[in-house]
Amino acid sequence: FFSIPYDRGWKVFIDEAEVPAEKAFDLFLCAPVSAGRHTWTIHYQAEGLIPGAVITAAAILFLLAANYISSRRKKAEVM
């Protein structure tokens, strides 16, 4: 097991093959591995990262459009 807190966003690769990430002692990340020498890699991606990034980008675009429309209205009122 790893001394890393378990979260569903972890992916574990042993000898370049993905193995299931499991929870050890109700806390730590672990993965099944046979005896011997192995290379391992772990990757983490938060579960809500992609939807959160899309929502944030949409909100920024909305605010930029609202600012643009507001500035055009103010220019029209001055003339």
Protein Blocks (a to p, Z undefined) as FASTA:
>chain_A
ZZbdcdfkbccdeehiacddddehhlaacddddedddddddddddfklmmmmmmmmmmmm
mmmmmmmmmmmmmmmmmZZ
